[in-house]
């Protein structure tokens, strides 16, 4: 099954405290229906120092639910729904519903 959102995609946050922010998808957790977006949903983690890492307060991204983000349209950068289309050569590609632009290269 082709995924609607993949690692490396640009997404727009539609709800929550980071509403309106855009960022690149760093990782997708399909079993939990969540994804991690760069610079969005930042949390502070208090960590003890280890042999490889110094301790302190580390700020990092926490996973967001898939329903709280939409793919950014490649043409305008606005939030858009995702459709699927089969090309003449038989490839199945993702298409932005807003502009009709093909998302996959």
Secondary structure, 3 states (H helix, E strand, C coil): CCCCCCCCCEEEECCCCCCCCEEEEEEEEHHHCEEEECCCCEEEEEECCCCCCCCEEEEEECCEEHHHEEEECCCCCCEECEEEEECCCCCEEEEECCCCCECCC
